[in-house]
Amino acid sequence: MGVVNKLSEIFKALRLAKKFYKAGGCVTANIAYPQYGNILEGRRICVTGGGSGIGLAIAKKFAQCGARVLITGRNEEKLRAAVKEIGSNGFYIVWDVSNVSLAEEKLCDASKILDGNIDILVNNAGLAPSKFWGDVDEIEWDRIYSTNLKGMFFLTQQIVKKWKKLAFSGYKKVINISSQGGFVGATYPYRMVKWDVRGLTEGLGKTLVKDNIIVNAIAPGVVKTSMQEFSLNQGDNLYTNQNPIQRVCLPEEIAELALFLASDASNFIIGQTIVCDGGYILK
Ligand SMILES: NC(=O)c1ccc[n+]([C@@H]2O[C@H](COP(=O)([O-])OP(=O)(O)OC[C@H]3O[C@@H](n4cnc5c(N)ncnc54)[C@H](OP(=O)(O)O)[C@@H]3O)[C@@H](O)[C@H]2O)c1
């Protein structure tokens, strides 16, 4: 029995070593998730693409902090499962943001579900690139631009129209999700869009602050979500050689930054795209 146990331990260690060899290295991380109490109590928040990854982590964090959170996406089954994870402050609506003609109607539905106007919009929905520079065709171009930029633009335009009609009851906020790709040269639509998101954030930040609307963005680096399938396949091993810190980011780390931007602690920050990339864009 002792020999069998020893052998199984050796095989386990070999399997682990093979996994690390395949990944190229092994990294774990200590990450703190401070508790802020109910700092978003009374806030109604919409997170587009909140059914998975970064959006879901943000939705969970915001709900834990007392907000009522509505997530959107195209896949109802995924949204239903996500809402279970979010808990009693979580709601969903099936909504393809690339279908911009739906924005007004869906915003009305959202207000009914949340029992009041949305206070904070997180423009997170996004599709990963499938083609690069020489291989990019019109289909890839339209696919990326329609969700990652057109959807964000028109939804924001629509919600701002509504907000401008309301009496002041605290700042309204927009948080856009850009990418580290928005800070380095772009040769394909996904990266080009992330530059656009930065520009839009800066422009709207400056233009809308006089209407008590604060717009900022987050530029994540490589985050452990289905967009980075390799990182999911590595399990608990966070190693990557794609940035100086040599690890992937957890979606929950992006959620911490989103919480800061959503809270009144960040009200003097206007039109910024805050980079959270493990040092990727540093020269
Ligand atoms: N992971 C990274 O390394 C990384 C790095 C930088 C930036 N980002 C950005 O972070 C955001 C979230 O990505 P993620 O990494 O969390 O990947 P993800 O898990 O794939 O999340 C993307 C979400 O967007 C939703 N979505 C896609 N198209 C949509 C549409 N037309 N309408 C509504 N919802 C739509 C998807 O749900 P359905 O399929 O159900 O619609 C999905 O839940 C994206 O904007 C991405 O570009 C990610």
The ligand as an SDF file (V2000), in Angstrom:
LIG
                    3D

 48 52  0  0  0  0  0  0  0  0999 V2000
   -9.6590   38.9020  -21.0510 N   0  0  0  0  0  0  0  0  0  0  0  0
   -8.7390   39.7640  -21.4170 C   0  0  0  0  0  0  0  0  0  0  0  0
   -7.5290   39.4530  -21.4740 O   0  0  0  0  0  0  0  0  0  0  0  0
   -9.1230   41.1830  -21.7700 C   0  0  0  0  0  0  0  0  0  0  0  0
   -8.0990   42.1340  -21.8770 C   0  0  0  0  0  0  0  0  0  0  0  0
   -8.4300   43.4440  -22.1820 C   0  0  0  0  0  0  0  0  0  0  0  0
   -9.7510   43.8040  -22.3740 C   0  0  0  0  0  0  0  0  0  0  0  0
  -10.7270   42.8500  -22.2820 N   0  0  0  0  0  0  0  0  0  0  0  0
  -12.0990   43.2950  -22.5130 C   0  0  0  0  0  0  0  0  0  0  0  0
  -12.8870   42.9590  -21.4030 O   0  0  0  0  0  0  0  0  0  0  0  0
  -14.2490   42.8310  -21.8120 C   0  0  0  0  0  0  0  0  0  0  0  0
  -14.8250   41.5420  -21.2400 C   0  0  0  0  0  0  0  0  0  0  0  0
  -14.1600   40.4340  -21.8220 O   0  0  0  0  0  0  0  0  0  0  0  0
  -13.8330   39.1000  -21.0090 P   0  0  0  0  0  0  0  0  0  0  0  0
  -12.3720   38.9100  -21.0650 O   0  0  0  0  0  0  0  0  0  0  0  0
  -14.5290   39.1130  -19.7060 O   0  0  0  0  0  0  0  0  0  0  0  0
  -14.4300   37.9950  -21.9840 O   0  0  0  0  0  0  0  0  0  0  0  0
  -15.8140   37.1780  -21.9360 P   0  0  0  0  0  0  0  0  0  0  0  0
  -15.8840   36.3400  -20.7320 O   0  0  0  0  0  0  0  0  0  0  0  0
  -15.9150   36.5320  -23.2610 O   0  0  0  0  0  0  0  0  0  0  0  0
  -16.9050   38.3140  -21.7890 O   0  0  0  0  0  0  0  0  0  0  0  0
  -17.4510   39.0080  -22.8560 C   0  0  0  0  0  0  0  0  0  0  0  0
  -18.9320   39.1330  -22.6120 C   0  0  0  0  0  0  0  0  0  0  0  0
  -19.5060   39.9680  -23.6100 O   0  0  0  0  0  0  0  0  0  0  0  0
  -20.7490   39.4190  -23.9960 C   0  0  0  0  0  0  0  0  0  0  0  0
  -21.0480   39.8370  -25.3570 N   0  0  0  0  0  0  0  0  0  0  0  0
  -20.3590   39.5930  -26.4860 C   0  0  0  0  0  0  0  0  0  0  0  0
  -20.9620   40.1650  -27.5380 N   0  0  0  0  0  0  0  0  0  0  0  0
  -22.0770   40.7820  -27.0540 C   0  0  0  0  0  0  0  0  0  0  0  0
  -23.1120   41.5390  -27.6430 C   0  0  0  0  0  0  0  0  0  0  0  0
  -23.1370   41.7860  -28.9550 N   0  0  0  0  0  0  0  0  0  0  0  0
  -24.0870   42.0170  -26.8430 N   0  0  0  0  0  0  0  0  0  0  0  0
  -24.0760   41.7800  -25.5090 C   0  0  0  0  0  0  0  0  0  0  0  0
  -23.1220   41.0660  -24.8980 N   0  0  0  0  0  0  0  0  0  0  0  0
  -22.1250   40.5760  -25.6650 C   0  0  0  0  0  0  0  0  0  0  0  0
  -20.5670   37.9040  -23.8780 C   0  0  0  0  0  0  0  0  0  0  0  0
  -21.8010   37.2540  -23.5830 O   0  0  0  0  0  0  0  0  0  0  0  0
  -22.7280   36.5560  -24.7200 P   0  0  0  0  0  0  0  0  0  0  0  0
  -21.8280   35.6730  -25.5070 O   0  0  0  0  0  0  0  0  0  0  0  0
  -23.7640   35.8590  -23.9250 O   0  0  0  0  0  0  0  0  0  0  0  0
  -23.2980   37.6720  -25.5240 O   0  0  0  0  0  0  0  0  0  0  0  0
  -19.6350   37.7870  -22.6890 C   0  0  0  0  0  0  0  0  0  0  0  0
  -20.3510   37.5790  -21.4840 O   0  0  0  0  0  0  0  0  0  0  0  0
  -14.2300   42.8970  -23.3300 C   0  0  0  0  0  0  0  0  0  0  0  0
  -14.5970   44.1960  -23.7520 O   0  0  0  0  0  0  0  0  0  0  0  0
  -12.7850   42.6220  -23.6770 C   0  0  0  0  0  0  0  0  0  0  0  0
  -12.4140   43.2030  -24.9170 O   0  0  0  0  0  0  0  0  0  0  0  0
  -10.4440   41.5560  -21.9880 C   0  0  0  0  0  0  0  0  0  0  0  0
  1  2  1  0
  2  3  2  0
  2  4  1  0
  4  5  1  0
  4 48  2  0
  5  6  2  0
  6  7  1  0
  7  8  2  0
  8  9  1  0
  8 48  1  0
  9 10  1  0
  9 46  1  0
 10 11  1  0
 11 12  1  0
 11 44  1  0
 12 13  1  0
 13 14  1  0
 14 15  2  0
 14 16  1  0
 14 17  1  0
 17 18  1  0
 18 19  2  0
 18 20  1  0
 18 21  1  0
 21 22  1  0
 22 23  1  0
 23 24  1  0
 23 42  1  0
 24 25  1  0
 25 26  1  0
 25 36  1  0
 26 27  1  0
 26 35  1  0
 27 28  2  0
 28 29  1  0
 29 30  1  0
 29 35  2  0
 30 31  1  0
 30 32  2  0
 32 33  1  0
 33 34  2  0
 34 35  1  0
 36 37  1  0
 36 42  1  0
 37 38  1  0
 38 39  2  0
 38 40  1  0
 38 41  1  0
 42 43  1  0
 44 45  1  0
 44 46  1  0
 46 47  1  0
M  CHG  2   8   1  16  -1
M  END
$$$$
